[in-house]
Amino acid sequence: MHRPTALIAFLGILVAAWHAEAAITLAAHKVAKDLTGAESTALAAPGYESKAGNMIAVWVVTYSGAQTVGLVTDSAGDIFKPATARTSTWNGQWFYATNVKGDAFNVVTIRPKTTGRATFTYPGMIVLEYSGVDKTSPPVTDGGGPQGSLSGSWTSSAFNVSAGELVLFGIVTANGGKYTPGAGFQMEESYFTPSSRPDV
């Protein structure tokens, strides 16, 4: 049973975990963000070589002044499923595709939730592709922690995972809140927007 702790001032956080069918390895790591504040109708990550059978997890963040992300696609035509969304001043959500098709130059793209003139502002995404994740099982857990003004430390609700499983946390802190990953966890990516810090 795990209860990760993060030291922050304000946050929205989501936890997702997947079973392993072999040793899990990070195969690709890409980041895309638009920090201009301009309205966007789509955002694409840099292309990379995706391998058939892997799992792709995409952490998406947008500012609440516009739409949340509603669609994630890639060049290979994989189907991305949404995990729990966390909405507040900043919105965060995991999307994932298991047993992907693979593509020599895979480009992951995010689009706003509503169609038509819908736009989002300050969109960002972190694309993580892993080998060794169970090809058929849904996430073992998919949940969020509390959000709001906090002081000291935040602790998630308890969740069960076995050794070797993949556990991903998506965190959005406002006003550059400071925190540290708990023992046994590492930060894959962190970037600053004008008034928040999306991390994974």
C-alpha positions, 0 to 999 in steps of 0.5 A: 500500500502506498501513500505518496507525499508531495510538498506544495502550496496548491495542487491538482493531482492524479494517480494512475498505475498499470500492471507489468507483463515484463520489466517496464522501461521508458522508451520515449519521452516528449514534451510540447507546450504553448506558453504564449497565452494565445488561444490554440485549437491543437498542440502536437508533440515532436515526432518519435519512433513508437514501437508496437505493443508498447503503452503511451501515457499522455499528461495534459494540462490547460488553463481554465480560461478555455476548454479542457483537452478532450481528444488525444490522437497519434499518427498510428491511429491508436485509441487513447482513453481518458483517465479521471480529469481534475479541473480547477484554475488549471486542468490536468488529465492522463490519457493512455493507449495500450498495445499501440500499433507503432509508427516510425514517426509518431506524432501525438496531438491534443485538441480541446474538449468541444468541437467548433471554435473551441480553444485552449490556452497554455496547453502542455503535454508530456508524452511517455511511451513504456515497454513492458506494460500489460497490453490488455489491462486497464489502469490498476488505479485511477484517482485524484487527490484533494485540491485547494490551498494546502500547507505542509504536505499532501498525501494521496488516498491509499492504493495497492500496487505490486513491485515492478508496476508502473505508477504515474502521477500528474501534478499541477501546482499554482504559483510555482508551488514547491514539492519533492517526490517521495522515496522511490519516485522520480520526476520525469518532467517539470516546466513553468507556465506564467502562473503554474507548474505542471509536472509528472 
